[in-house]
């Protein structure tokens, strides 16, 4: 049989193309110390999250508890729970192939920021001669870290189960990147460019004295390096520090207006620590509570900050105000039902369960559910009406501290300024969010290398 020239040329061309594809796809990669091979893969998103860049240039994010589309895998799982403007701002970078799997490189700062944004908390950690593994459940999925000896450190986000008919919550909610990072680092912006950093958890029963140190954060240990790594300006931040006090005389207490508190100390079975706080520092703590940021989810918070602010808030005897605020929450669910339904809440849930859940959660004193925080915050926002709760600033705690009778509760009348009621409700709701926040070790970044692979 005689073949034409074209028929003979076709198999030769196919062989050449196959060889080219083989060389490009399976060419040797860069060997790591463990013998694993990595090489440049297809393009992927270049995800950067810190105080300077926010989330790739976007500070206000819309998050969802589960991906709103089909269950994604790899780094697309993260993008499946982050929505809106953040997607349009994503720059393109080069991914990395480890074996047959595709990853994108991220920095240690981005890794910590993602934990803060998604409200991660520790649950499991294991280190041995073979490497390091840990798991951190978050509101948006479970973070898993795997770092074999000599190999790359790989981080994955495994999404929660998909939405079901039993879900009663709006599909998305808002978080602010900078506030999530600052709360993890134990820093509160007080307005006018002033920021204050909190000390870590007390290292022993004390006694301790809480003292303000003007622009003292650069000399602190704790979260200073984390804040600096995130792009924060450490030299602009004041410091509240715990100073050892072997004994505090009665005269010294009276002179500085000291009040004694109990806060947790380091250790599983550690005794509570004794803390003395002078009047000047109590005024600063009241301002810090008034300037707590507003959020729709609990924080992955700095534990030292949480210890001190919760102890100080409890000392001001605001339980009567909490009772009044809970009554407002219950009333609002009934009077503004349609507003809540329009926001995406299930109508039957709003009608039957929402009021009781909001009140019981608000009065519980602590908890471990991001869903309950979303319920309370949504009702509080509905109660505020046109008055904006997003200003992140109230005067409620300052007024309580300045009151001669801090146990007095004013019964509102029709002539009262409604902003006073809103001031109380917003101040106590932000305190509630802190009560329900989880502790995330701000020194977690020491457990991972400077660059990680997100898959």
C-alpha positions as CSV (number, residue, x, y, z in Angstrom):
1,X,0.0,0.0,0.0
2,X,1.3,3.5,-0.9
3,X,0.8,6.2,1.7
4,X,0.6,9.9,0.9
5,X,3.1,12.4,2.4
6,X,0.4,13.8,4.7
7,X,-0.5,10.4,6.1
8,X,3.2,9.7,7.0
9,X,3.7,13.2,8.5
10,X,0.7,13.0,10.9
11,X,2.0,10.3,13.3
12,X,5.4,12.0,13.4
13,X,3.8,15.3,14.5
14,X,1.7,13.6,17.1
15,X,4.9,11.9,18.5
16,X,6.7,15.3,18.7
17,X,3.7,16.9,20.5
18,X,3.5,14.1,23.0
19,X,7.2,14.4,23.8
20,X,6.9,18.2,24.3
21,X,3.9,17.8,26.6
22,X,5.7,15.0,28.6
23,X,8.8,17.2,29.0
24,X,6.8,20.3,30.1
25,X,4.5,18.5,32.5
26,X,6.7,15.9,34.0
27,X,10.1,17.7,33.8
28,X,12.1,17.3,37.0
29,X,11.2,19.7,39.8
30,X,13.1,21.2,42.7
31,X,14.0,18.5,45.2
32,X,13.4,19.3,48.9
33,X,15.4,17.8,51.8
34,X,12.8,15.1,52.2
35,X,13.0,14.0,48.5
36,X,9.6,15.6,47.7
37,X,9.7,17.5,44.4
38,X,8.1,20.9,43.8
39,X,7.8,22.8,40.6
40,X,5.9,25.8,39.2
41,X,2.4,25.0,38.3
42,X,-0.5,26.8,36.6
43,X,-1.4,30.3,37.7
44,X,-3.3,30.8,40.9
45,X,-4.4,33.7,43.1
46,X,-1.7,35.6,45.0
47,X,-3.4,36.0,48.4
48,X,-1.9,38.5,50.8
49,X,-3.7,39.4,54.0
50,X,-2.2,41.9,56.6
51,X,-2.8,45.3,58.1
52,X,-1.2,47.1,55.2
53,X,-2.9,45.3,52.3
54,X,-6.0,44.1,54.1
55,X,-7.4,41.1,52.0
56,X,-5.7,41.8,48.7
57,X,-6.7,45.5,49.0
58,X,-10.2,44.9,50.5
59,X,-10.9,45.6,54.2
60,X,-14.7,44.9,54.3
61,X,-15.3,41.2,53.5
62,X,-18.5,39.3,53.1
63,X,-18.0,35.8,54.6
64,X,-20.2,32.7,54.6
65,X,-20.1,29.7,56.9
66,X,-20.0,27.3,54.0
67,X,-19.2,27.7,50.3
68,X,-22.2,29.0,48.4
69,X,-21.4,27.0,45.3
70,X,-20.4,23.4,44.8
71,X,-18.0,22.1,47.5
72,X,-14.6,23.4,46.3
73,X,-11.3,21.8,47.1
74,X,-7.8,23.2,47.7
75,X,-7.3,26.9,48.0
76,X,-10.6,27.4,46.2
77,X,-12.3,26.4,49.4
78,X,-11.1,29.6,51.0
79,X,-12.4,31.7,48.1
80,X,-15.7,29.8,48.4
81,X,-16.4,31.4,51.8
82,X,-15.1,34.9,50.9
83,X,-17.4,36.9,48.5
84,X,-18.0,40.3,46.9
85,X,-15.3,42.9,46.1
86,X,-12.5,40.6,47.5
87,X,-12.8,38.3,44.4
88,X,-12.4,41.2,41.9
89,X,-9.3,42.5,43.6
90,X,-7.4,39.2,43.6
91,X,-4.0,39.4,41.8
92,X,-2.7,36.5,39.8
93,X,0.4,34.6,40.9
94,X,2.2,31.3,40.2
95,X,1.0,28.2,42.0
96,X,3.3,25.4,43.2
97,X,3.0,21.7,42.4
98,X,3.9,19.2,45.2
99,X,3.6,15.8,43.6
100,X,0.4,16.0,41.7
101,X,-1.3,18.6,43.9
102,X,-1.5,22.3,43.3
103,X,-0.8,24.9,46.1
104,X,-0.3,28.6,46.4
105,X,2.4,30.1,48.6
106,X,1.3,32.4,51.4
107,X,3.3,34.3,54.1
108,X,3.2,33.6,57.8
109,X,1.4,36.9,58.2
110,X,-1.3,35.9,55.8
111,X,-1.7,32.6,57.5
112,X,-2.3,34.2,60.9
113,X,-4.6,36.8,59.4
114,X,-6.8,34.1,57.8
115,X,-7.1,32.4,61.2
116,X,-8.3,35.7,62.7
117,X,-10.8,36.5,59.9
118,X,-12.4,33.0,60.1
119,X,-12.5,32.9,63.9
120,X,-10.2,29.9,64.3
121,X,-9.5,28.2,67.6
122,X,-7.1,25.4,68.6
123,X,-8.3,21.8,69.0
124,X,-5.4,19.5,68.2
125,X,-1.6,19.7,68.0
126,X,1.0,17.0,67.7
127,X,4.8,17.2,67.1
128,X,7.3,14.4,66.9
129,X,10.4,13.3,65.0
130,X,8.3,12.9,61.9
131,X,7.0,16.5,61.9
132,X,4.2,18.7,63.0
133,X,0.4,18.4,62.6
134,X,-2.4,20.5,64.1
135,X,-6.1,21.3,63.5
136,X,-8.0,24.6,64.1
137,X,-11.7,24.6,63.6
138,X,-13.1,27.9,62.5
139,X,-16.5,29.3,61.7
140,X,-15.8,28.9,58.0
141,X,-14.3,25.4,58.1
142,X,-11.5,23.4,59.6
143,X,-7.9,24.5,59.1
144,X,-5.3,21.6,59.0
145,X,-1.6,22.1,59.2
146,X,0.9,19.4,58.1
147,X,4.6,20.0,58.1
148,X,6.7,16.8,57.6
149,X,10.3,16.9,58.5
150,X,12.2,18.4,55.6
151,X,9.1,19.0,53.5
152,X,6.9,22.0,52.9
153,X,4.4,23.2,55.5
154,X,1.0,22.7,53.9
155,X,-2.2,24.4,55.2
156,X,-5.7,23.4,54.0
157,X,-9.2,24.6,54.7
158,X,-11.8,21.8,54.8
159,X,-15.3,23.4,54.4
160,X,-18.2,22.6,56.6
161,X,-21.1,20.5,55.3
162,X,-23.2,22.3,52.7
163,X,-26.4,24.3,53.4
164,X,-29.5,22.4,54.4
165,X,-33.1,23.3,54.7
166,X,-32.6,23.7,58.5
167,X,-30.3,26.7,58.0
168,X,-32.0,29.9,59.3
169,X,-29.1,32.4,58.9
170,X,-28.4,34.9,56.1
171,X,-25.9,33.4,53.6
172,X,-23.2,36.0,54.3
173,X,-22.1,38.4,57.0
174,X,-19.5,41.3,57.2
175,X,-16.1,41.3,58.9
176,X,-13.4,43.9,58.8
177,X,-9.9,42.6,58.2
178,X,-8.0,45.2,60.2
179,X,-10.2,44.8,63.3
180,X,-9.8,41.0,63.3
181,X,-6.0,41.3,63.2
182,X,-5.9,43.9,65.9
183,X,-8.1,41.9,68.3
184,X,-5.9,38.9,67.8
185,X,-2.8,41.0,68.6
186,X,-4.5,42.6,71.7
187,X,-4.6,46.1,70.3
188,X,-7.6,48.5,70.5
189,X,-7.8,51.8,68.6
190,X,-9.0,54.5,71.0
191,X,-9.6,57.2,68.4
192,X,-7.5,60.2,67.5
193,X,-4.7,58.0,66.4
194,X,-4.2,56.5,69.9
195,X,-3.9,52.8,70.3
196,X,-3.2,50.7,73.3
197,X,-1.8,47.1,73.5
198,X,-2.6,44.6,76.3
199,X,-0.2,42.3,78.1
200,X,-0.3,38.6,77.8
201,X,-2.0,36.3,80.4
202,X,-0.6,36.7,83.9
203,X,2.4,34.4,84.5
204,X,1.6,33.4,88.1
205,X,-0.8,34.4,90.9
206,X,0.9,37.8,91.4
207,X,0.0,40.2,92.9
208,X,0.3,42.5,89.8
209,X,-0.3,46.1,89.1
210,X,-1.6,47.3,85.7
211,X,0.3,50.3,84.5
212,X,0.2,52.3,81.3
213,X,3.5,52.8,79.5
214,X,3.4,55.6,77.0
215,X,4.5,54.3,73.6
216,X,5.9,51.2,75.4
217,X,4.7,48.6,72.9
218,X,8.1,48.5,70.9
219,X,9.7,47.2,74.1
220,X,7.1,44.6,74.9
221,X,7.5,40.9,74.2
222,X,4.1,39.3,73.6
223,X,2.3,40.3,70.4
224,X,4.8,43.0,69.4
225,X,6.5,40.9,66.7
226,X,3.2,39.6,65.4
227,X,1.8,43.2,65.0
228,X,5.1,44.3,63.4
229,X,5.0,41.3,61.0
230,X,1.4,42.2,60.0
231,X,2.5,45.7,58.9
232,X,1.5,47.5,62.1
233,X,3.4,50.5,63.5
234,X,4.5,49.3,66.9
235,X,6.1,52.6,67.8
236,X,2.7,54.3,67.7
237,X,1.1,52.1,70.4
238,X,0.9,52.6,74.2
239,X,1.3,49.5,76.4
240,X,-0.6,48.3,79.4
241,X,1.8,46.1,81.3
242,X,1.6,43.8,84.3
243,X,4.2,44.9,86.9
244,X,5.0,42.6,89.8
245,X,3.9,43.9,93.2
246,X,5.1,41.9,96.2
247,X,2.9,44.1,98.4
248,X,0.6,47.0,98.0
249,X,0.1,49.1,101.1
250,X,-3.3,50.5,102.1
251,X,-1.9,54.0,101.6
252,X,-0.8,53.3,98.1
253,X,-4.2,51.8,97.2
254,X,-6.0,54.9,98.4
255,X,-3.5,57.3,96.8
256,X,-3.9,55.8,93.3
257,X,-7.5,54.7,93.7
258,X,-6.6,51.1,93.2
259,X,-9.2,48.4,92.9
260,X,-8.4,44.6,93.2
261,X,-9.4,42.1,90.5
262,X,-9.0,38.5,89.8
263,X,-7.9,37.3,86.4
264,X,-6.8,33.9,85.0
265,X,-3.1,33.0,85.1
266,X,-1.0,30.7,82.8
267,X,-1.4,27.0,83.4
268,X,-4.2,24.4,83.2
269,X,-4.7,24.3,87.0
270,X,-3.2,27.6,87.9
271,X,-4.6,29.8,90.6
272,X,-6.3,33.1,89.7
273,X,-4.0,36.0,89.6
274,X,-4.5,39.1,91.9
275,X,-4.5,42.3,89.9
276,X,-4.5,45.9,91.2
277,X,-5.7,48.6,88.8
278,X,-5.3,52.3,89.6
279,X,-8.0,54.8,88.7
280,X,-6.1,56.2,85.7
281,X,-5.8,52.7,84.2
282,X,-9.4,52.0,84.9
283,X,-10.4,55.1,83.0
284,X,-8.3,53.7,80.1
285,X,-10.0,50.3,80.3
286,X,-13.4,52.0,80.2
287,X,-12.3,53.8,77.0
288,X,-11.0,50.5,75.6
289,X,-14.4,48.9,76.2
290,X,-16.2,51.8,74.6
291,X,-13.9,51.5,71.6
292,X,-14.2,47.7,71.1
293,X,-14.9,47.2,67.4
294,X,-18.3,46.0,66.2
295,X,-18.4,42.6,64.6
296,X,-20.9,40.0,63.4
297,X,-18.9,37.1,64.7
298,X,-17.0,36.3,67.8
299,X,-13.3,37.2,67.8
300,X,-10.2,35.0,67.8
301,X,-8.9,37.2,70.6
302,X,-5.8,37.9,72.5
303,X,-6.3,36.1,75.8
304,X,-4.6,38.7,78.1
305,X,-6.8,41.5,76.7
306,X,-9.9,39.3,77.1
307,X,-9.0,38.5,80.7
308,X,-8.5,42.1,81.8
309,X,-11.5,43.7,80.0
310,X,-14.0,41.0,81.1
311,X,-12.9,41.3,84.7
312,X,-13.1,45.1,84.6
313,X,-16.5,45.0,82.9
314,X,-17.9,42.6,85.6
315,X,-16.7,44.9,88.3
316,X,-19.0,47.7,87.2
317,X,-22.1,45.8,88.2
318,X,-24.0,46.3,84.9
319,X,-26.3,43.3,85.3
320,X,-29.4,45.5,85.6
321,X,-28.5,47.2,82.4
322,X,-28.0,43.8,80.8
323,X,-31.5,42.8,81.9
324,X,-32.9,46.0,80.3
325,X,-30.9,45.4,77.1
326,X,-32.2,41.8,76.9
327,X,-35.8,43.1,77.2
328,X,-35.1,45.5,74.3
329,X,-33.7,42.7,72.2
330,X,-36.8,40.6,72.8
331,X,-39.1,43.4,72.0
332,X,-37.3,44.3,68.8
333,X,-37.6,40.8,67.3
334,X,-41.3,41.2,67.4
335,X,-41.5,44.8,66.3
336,X,-39.0,44.6,63.4
337,X,-39.6,41.1,62.2
338,X,-39.8,42.1,58.5
339,X,-36.5,43.9,58.7
340,X,-34.8,40.7,59.9
341,X,-36.5,38.6,57.3
342,X,-35.4,41.1,54.6
343,X,-31.8,40.6,55.8
344,X,-32.0,36.9,55.0
345,X,-33.2,35.4,58.4
346,X,-35.8,32.6,58.1
347,X,-39.3,34.0,58.7
348,X,-40.4,31.1,60.9
349,X,-37.2,31.3,63.0
350,X,-37.7,35.0,63.5
351,X,-41.3,34.4,64.5
352,X,-40.8,31.6,67.0
353,X,-37.2,31.1,68.3
354,X,-35.1,34.2,67.6
355,X,-36.2,36.3,70.5
356,X,-35.6,33.7,73.2
357,X,-32.3,32.6,71.6
358,X,-31.0,36.2,71.6
359,X,-32.0,36.8,75.2
360,X,-30.6,33.6,76.6
361,X,-27.3,34.0,74.7
362,X,-27.0,37.6,75.7
363,X,-27.4,36.8,79.4
364,X,-25.3,33.6,79.4
365,X,-22.0,35.4,80.3
366,X,-20.0,33.2,77.9
367,X,-20.4,30.8,75.1
368,X,-18.8,29.0,72.1
369,X,-21.1,29.6,69.1
370,X,-20.6,32.0,66.2
371,X,-24.2,31.4,65.2
372,X,-25.5,32.7,68.5
373,X,-23.3,35.8,68.2
374,X,-24.7,36.4,64.7
375,X,-28.3,36.2,66.2
376,X,-27.6,38.7,69.0
377,X,-25.8,41.2,66.7
378,X,-28.5,41.1,64.1
379,X,-31.2,41.9,66.6
380,X,-29.0,44.6,68.2
381,X,-28.6,46.2,64.8
382,X,-32.3,46.1,64.2
383,X,-32.9,47.8,67.5
384,X,-30.5,50.6,66.6
385,X,-32.6,51.5,63.6
386,X,-31.1,54.5,61.8
387,X,-28.5,55.1,64.5
388,X,-25.2,53.7,63.3
389,X,-23.6,51.0,65.5
390,X,-20.6,50.8,63.2
391,X,-18.8,53.8,64.7
392,X,-17.0,51.4,67.0
393,X,-17.3,54.0,69.8
394,X,-19.7,54.5,72.6
395,X,-19.5,56.4,76.0
396,X,-21.4,53.7,77.9
397,X,-18.5,52.4,80.0
398,X,-17.0,55.8,80.6
399,X,-20.4,57.0,82.0
400,X,-20.8,53.9,84.2
401,X,-17.3,54.4,85.7
402,X,-17.9,58.0,86.3
403,X,-21.3,57.4,88.0
404,X,-21.4,57.8,91.8
405,X,-23.8,54.9,92.0
406,X,-22.8,52.3,89.4
407,X,-25.6,49.9,90.5
408,X,-28.3,52.5,89.7
409,X,-30.4,51.8,86.6
410,X,-32.4,54.6,85.1
411,X,-35.9,53.7,84.0
412,X,-36.4,55.2,80.6
413,X,-39.3,57.5,79.8
414,X,-40.7,58.9,76.5
415,X,-38.6,62.1,77.1
416,X,-35.3,60.3,77.2
417,X,-32.9,60.6,74.3
418,X,-33.1,57.3,72.4
419,X,-29.3,57.6,71.7
420,X,-28.7,56.8,75.4
421,X,-30.5,53.5,75.1
422,X,-28.6,52.8,71.9
423,X,-25.4,53.7,73.6
424,X,-26.1,51.1,76.3
425,X,-27.2,48.4,73.9
426,X,-24.2,48.8,71.5
427,X,-21.7,49.0,74.5
428,X,-23.1,45.8,76.0
429,X,-23.4,44.0,72.7
430,X,-19.7,44.6,72.0
431,X,-19.0,43.3,75.5
432,X,-21.1,40.2,74.8
433,X,-19.1,39.5,71.6
434,X,-15.9,39.6,73.6
435,X,-17.4,37.2,76.2
436,X,-18.2,34.7,73.5
437,X,-14.8,35.1,71.8
438,X,-12.3,32.3,71.6
439,X,-8.6,32.5,72.6
440,X,-6.1,32.1,69.8
441,X,-2.4,32.0,70.8
442,X,-0.9,35.0,69.1
443,X,2.5,33.2,69.1
444,X,1.2,30.4,66.9
445,X,3.3,31.7,64.1
446,X,6.4,30.3,65.8
447,X,5.1,26.8,64.9
448,X,5.3,27.3,61.2
449,X,7.9,28.5,58.6
450,X,8.0,31.9,57.0
451,X,6.3,30.6,53.9
452,X,3.5,28.0,53.7
453,X,1.6,26.3,50.9
454,X,-2.2,26.8,50.9
455,X,-4.0,24.0,49.3
